[in-house]
């Protein structure tokens, strides 16, 4: 009777070992990076929630959207389309309806991008499609040579490849996050500038490795108006 109990115990332990090994083996076969389901009830930090807005297109950027070297944008053209570093890009093409402030007029090309034949270029994807009053910040280019040059200093843009904390570490985010939380809008796809196009858009949790550049700012004094200045 005692021998039967020992044999039963060994059989039970062997079955448990097989079950645990099989579970571990199946989990090892699962993909390491799976786009997050937007319907999942995962608490997200508000400043990082926008990172996942285009996660559903992450795998398409790898398998279904090859790099078009003939029409890819450069970082220089990306900066030249702005009045200064960090400014909203201007509209480099004619605007058919001056009264149109945005929404469907702009989003039909700039919500998901794509090749525009008459402009021979890929439409950049907007990182904030929910803000439909586009013309509030983005203005058309009317001329390049009417106005005289000034001494306005545009400021130097961040150089690519030198904003890493350590050699080999992930580069930090050199710009403000507000209205640009959606990383894949600018850093993935055929319209992304070649210098900043990410090589791993399938890793959709960008802020897990890339952190904003935490520069120390000096707080200025509170401005107080002197009501007796004109007495």
Secondary structure by P-SEA (a helix, b strand, c coil): caaaaaaaaaaaaaaaaaaaaaaaaaaaacccccccccccccccccccccccccccccccccccccccccccccaaaaaaacccccccccccccccccccccccccccccccccccccccbbbbbbcccccccccccccccccccccccccccccccccccccccccccccccccccccccccccccccccccccccccccccccccccccccbbbbbbccbbbbcccccc
